[in-house]
Amino acid sequence: MEGFARILFVHPARVVPICQGTQVARQVDSVRKEVFFAGRVQGVGFRYTTCRIAERFDVSGTVRNLADGRVLLVVEGRGGEVDRFIDSITNRMREFITSVEKTEQPATHQFQGFSVRG
């Protein structure tokens, strides 16, 4: 399946694939967004849902729980695609989210596919 990357769940002791089908975003005009979701966003399937939503978009990156109870999403891809991806997550998980903080930087292309981390 050329052009596609596996989505992985990264555990300290192992890497376990949980999603497949996300295309790797490596366009020249790519952006990187870091998004902090606050609210009741841990223990409700937020990371898994984000992973499943990522399968429908040409994005790469990672999502992980933070010690302060928030979830951090780091995503790269074309600006419009990244925005639609974030909007889709926000819409799907809106009942659990109380605030969303976003920052944008140039893409680093450090990701291959999309992964869920601790």
Secondary structure as the mmCIF struct_conf table of DSSP 4:
data_model
#
loop_
_struct_conf.conf_type_id
_struct_conf.id
_struct_conf.beg_label_comp_id
_struct_conf.beg_label_asym_id
_struct_conf.beg_label_seq_id
_struct_conf.end_label_comp_id
_struct_conf.end_label_asym_id
_struct_conf.end_label_seq_id
TURN_TY1_P TURN_TY1_P1 GLU A 2 GLY A 3
STRN STRN1 PHE A 4 HIS A 11
TURN_TY1_P TURN_TY1_P2 PRO A 12 ALA A 13
STRN STRN2 ARG A 14 GLN A 23
HELX_LH_PP_P HELX_LH_PP_P1 VAL A 24 VAL A 24
TURN_TY1_P TURN_TY1_P3 VAL A 28 ASP A 29
STRN STRN3 SER A 30 GLY A 39
BEND BEND1 ARG A 40 ARG A 40
BEND BEND2 GLN A 42 GLY A 45
HELX_RH_AL_P HELX_RH_AL_P1 PHE A 46 ALA A 54
TURN_TY1_P TURN_TY1_P4 GLU A 55 ARG A 56
BEND BEND3 PHE A 57 ASP A 58
STRN STRN4 SER A 60 ASN A 65
TURN_TY1_P TURN_TY1_P5 ALA A 67 ASP A 68
BEND BEND4 GLY A 69 GLY A 69
STRN STRN5 VAL A 71 ARG A 78
HELX_RH_AL_P HELX_RH_AL_P2 GLY A 79 ARG A 92
TURN_TY1_P TURN_TY1_P6 MET A 93 PHE A 96
STRN STRN6 ILE A 97 PRO A 106
BEND BEND5 GLN A 112 GLY A 113
STRN STRN7 PHE A 114 ARG A 117
#
